[in-house]
Amino acid sequence: MYQRLVAAVDLSGNAGAILDAAHRLCVELDGLRVVHVTEAPVTGYGLNMARHRINSDVQAKAVYFPLLKALVEAHGLPHSSIDLRLGRPVEEIRNAAEEHQAELIVIGSHGYGGVRALLGRTANGVLQHARCDVLAVRIVPA
């Protein structure tokens, strides 16, 4: 059992399996953070880039926060467990774990290549760079 966990979810239909695993391993729900990382699109270059970046960050949060909120509510977790980040998934998951002083990161892994290999690469990247334990929950295709 762990007291401080980070569950990294991609908001697909598989996110529930990751939260279920994290929920079973967490001593107290206060110690669980549910992290979703989205890469904000680059919308421009030059002097206007900062303004466009802020707009895209706000838009991304407006899209993903309600989905993440519904996911944590469905699993009986408090809204305070939500950690929505923009950036590179491997780096941001690792940063979230360090900021939360996590003892465990729970992440999904498909275990196959091709178009869906992104989650596999993310899980591998987190595993290689984490300063704490990492649990890869095998995601079985439906």
Sine and cosine of phi, psi and omega as CSV:
sin_phi,cos_phi,sin_psi,cos_psi,sin_omega,cos_omega
0.00,0.00,0.57,-0.82,-0.03,-1.00
-0.86,-0.52,0.48,-0.88,0.02,-1.00
-0.99,-0.12,-0.47,0.88,-0.04,-1.00
-0.76,-0.65,0.92,-0.40,-0.04,-1.00
-0.81,-0.59,0.45,-0.89,0.19,-0.98
-0.85,-0.52,0.83,-0.56,0.08,-1.00
-0.96,-0.28,0.91,-0.41,-0.01,-1.00
-1.00,-0.05,0.88,-0.48,-0.06,-1.00
-0.86,-0.51,0.48,-0.88,0.01,-1.00
-0.95,-0.31,0.11,0.99,0.02,-1.00
0.90,0.43,0.31,0.95,0.14,-0.99
-0.99,0.10,-0.04,-1.00,0.05,-1.00
-0.91,0.42,-0.20,0.98,-0.02,-1.00
-1.00,0.03,-0.15,0.99,-0.07,-1.00
-0.87,0.49,-0.54,0.84,0.01,-1.00
-0.87,0.49,-0.64,0.77,0.02,-1.00
-0.90,0.44,-0.60,0.80,0.02,-1.00
-0.93,0.37,-0.70,0.71,0.02,-1.00
-0.92,0.40,-0.60,0.80,0.05,-1.00
-0.87,0.49,-0.71,0.71,0.02,-1.00
-0.90,0.44,-0.69,0.72,0.00,-1.00
-0.90,0.43,-0.65,0.76,-0.02,-1.00
-0.88,0.47,-0.65,0.76,0.00,-1.00
-0.92,0.39,-0.47,0.88,-0.09,-1.00
-1.00,-0.10,-0.14,0.99,-0.09,-1.00
-1.00,-0.09,0.80,-0.61,0.00,-1.00
-0.90,0.43,-0.73,0.68,-0.01,-1.00
-0.77,-0.64,0.67,-0.74,-0.02,-1.00
-0.88,0.47,-0.41,0.91,0.04,-1.00
-0.89,0.46,-0.39,0.92,-0.05,-1.00
-1.00,0.01,0.07,1.00,-0.05,-1.00
-0.97,-0.24,0.80,-0.61,0.12,-0.99
-0.91,-0.41,0.72,-0.69,0.02,-1.00
-0.96,-0.26,0.93,-0.37,-0.11,-0.99
-0.95,-0.30,0.76,-0.65,0.17,-0.98
-0.81,-0.59,0.74,-0.67,0.01,-1.00
-0.88,-0.47,0.78,-0.63,0.09,-1.00
-0.85,-0.53,0.60,-0.80,0.04,-1.00
-1.00,0.00,0.90,-0.44,0.01,-1.00
-0.94,0.33,0.70,-0.71,-0.01,-1.00
-0.94,0.34,0.53,-0.85,0.11,-0.99
-0.98,0.18,0.83,-0.56,-0.11,-0.99
-0.93,-0.38,0.00,1.00,0.00,-1.00
0.04,-1.00,0.14,-0.99,0.02,-1.00
-0.75,-0.66,0.28,-0.96,0.06,-1.00
1.00,0.04,-0.41,-0.91,-0.10,-0.99
-0.90,0.44,-0.49,0.87,-0.05,-1.00
-1.00,0.07,-0.04,1.00,-0.08,-1.00
-0.87,0.50,-0.67,0.74,-0.04,-1.00
-0.88,0.48,-0.69,0.72,0.00,-1.00
-0.90,0.43,-0.67,0.74,0.02,-1.00
-0.91,0.41,-0.61,0.79,0.00,-1.00
-0.90,0.44,-0.70,0.72,0.02,-1.00
-0.88,0.48,-0.70,0.72,0.02,-1.00
-0.87,0.49,-0.68,0.73,-0.03,-1.00
-0.94,0.35,-0.56,0.83,0.06,-1.00
-0.90,0.44,-0.71,0.70,0.01,-1.00
-0.89,0.45,-0.67,0.74,0.01,-1.00
-0.90,0.44,-0.68,0.73,0.00,-1.00
-0.89,0.46,-0.68,0.73,0.01,-1.00
-0.91,0.41,-0.60,0.80,0.02,-1.00
-0.91,0.42,-0.52,0.85,0.00,-1.00
-0.99,0.16,-0.74,0.67,-0.18,-0.98
-1.00,0.06,-0.48,0.88,-0.03,-1.00
-0.87,0.50,-0.73,0.68,0.01,-1.00
-0.87,0.49,-0.58,0.82,0.02,-1.00
-0.93,0.38,-0.68,0.73,0.01,-1.00
-0.92,0.39,-0.63,0.77,0.03,-1.00
-0.88,0.48,-0.71,0.71,0.02,-1.00
-0.89,0.45,-0.63,0.78,0.00,-1.00
-0.90,0.44,-0.74,0.67,-0.02,-1.00
-0.93,0.37,-0.59,0.81,0.05,-1.00
-0.89,0.45,-0.65,0.76,0.00,-1.00
-0.90,0.44,-0.40,0.92,0.00,-1.00
-0.97,-0.24,0.23,0.97,0.07,-1.00
0.94,0.35,0.42,0.91,-0.01,-1.00
-0.99,-0.17,0.50,-0.87,0.02,-1.00
-0.96,0.28,0.43,-0.90,0.03,-1.00
-0.87,0.49,-0.44,0.90,0.00,-1.00
-0.91,0.42,-0.21,0.98,0.03,-1.00
-0.99,0.16,-0.19,0.98,-0.08,-1.00
-0.97,0.26,0.74,-0.67,0.07,-1.00
-0.68,-0.73,1.00,-0.07,-0.02,-1.00
-0.99,-0.12,0.82,-0.57,-0.08,-1.00
-0.78,-0.63,0.45,-0.89,0.10,-1.00
-0.90,-0.44,0.73,-0.69,-0.01,-1.00
0.51,-0.86,-0.41,-0.91,0.02,-1.00
-1.00,0.04,0.81,-0.58,-0.12,-0.99
-0.80,0.60,-0.75,0.66,-0.05,-1.00
-0.87,0.50,-0.73,0.69,-0.03,-1.00
-0.91,0.41,-0.70,0.71,-0.07,-1.00
-0.94,0.33,-0.57,0.82,0.07,-1.00
-0.91,0.42,-0.70,0.72,0.04,-1.00
-0.88,0.47,-0.69,0.72,0.02,-1.00
-0.88,0.47,-0.68,0.73,0.01,-1.00
-0.88,0.48,-0.67,0.74,0.00,-1.00
-0.90,0.44,-0.67,0.74,0.00,-1.00
-0.93,0.38,-0.68,0.73,0.00,-1.00
-0.90,0.43,-0.58,0.81,-0.01,-1.00
-1.00,0.06,-0.10,0.99,-0.07,-1.00
0.82,0.57,0.73,0.69,-0.06,-1.00
-0.93,0.36,0.58,-0.81,0.10,-0.99
-1.00,-0.07,-0.29,0.96,-0.05,-1.00
-0.47,-0.88,0.65,-0.76,0.17,-0.99
-0.93,-0.37,0.79,-0.61,0.07,-1.00
-0.95,-0.31,0.81,-0.59,-0.07,-1.00
-0.61,-0.79,0.45,-0.89,0.02,-1.00
-1.00,0.05,0.46,-0.89,0.06,-1.00
-0.59,-0.81,0.83,-0.56,0.02,-1.00
-0.97,0.23,-0.59,0.81,0.02,-1.00
0.97,0.23,0.38,0.93,0.10,-0.99
-0.59,-0.81,0.25,-0.97,-0.08,-1.00
-0.99,-0.11,-0.28,-0.96,0.02,-1.00
1.00,0.02,-0.45,-0.89,-0.08,-1.00
-0.86,0.50,-0.58,0.82,-0.06,-1.00
-1.00,0.05,0.20,0.98,-0.06,-1.00
-0.95,0.31,-0.21,0.98,-0.03,-1.00
-0.83,0.57,-0.73,0.68,-0.01,-1.00
-0.90,0.44,-0.60,0.80,0.06,-1.00
-0.90,0.44,-0.68,0.73,0.03,-1.00
-0.92,0.40,-0.62,0.79,0.03,-1.00
-0.90,0.43,-0.74,0.67,0.01,-1.00
-0.86,0.52,-0.69,0.73,0.01,-1.00
-0.90,0.43,-0.68,0.74,0.02,-1.00
-0.89,0.46,-0.66,0.75,0.04,-1.00
-0.90,0.44,-0.71,0.71,0.00,-1.00
-0.85,0.52,-0.68,0.73,-0.05,-1.00
-0.94,0.35,-0.47,0.88,-0.15,-0.99
-0.91,-0.41,-0.06,1.00,-0.05,-1.00
-0.95,0.30,0.51,-0.86,0.06,-1.00
-0.98,-0.18,0.17,0.99,0.01,-1.00
-0.67,-0.74,-0.01,-1.00,0.04,-1.00
-0.91,0.41,0.48,-0.87,0.05,-1.00
-0.76,-0.65,0.77,-0.63,0.08,-1.00
-0.93,-0.36,0.88,-0.47,0.07,-1.00
-1.00,-0.09,0.91,-0.42,0.02,-1.00
-1.00,0.05,0.86,-0.50,-0.03,-1.00
-0.94,0.34,0.83,-0.56,0.03,-1.00
-0.99,-0.13,0.87,-0.49,-0.01,-1.00
-1.00,-0.07,0.82,-0.57,0.02,-1.00
-0.87,0.50,0.63,-0.78,-0.01,-1.00
-0.98,0.21,0.00,0.00,0.00,0.00
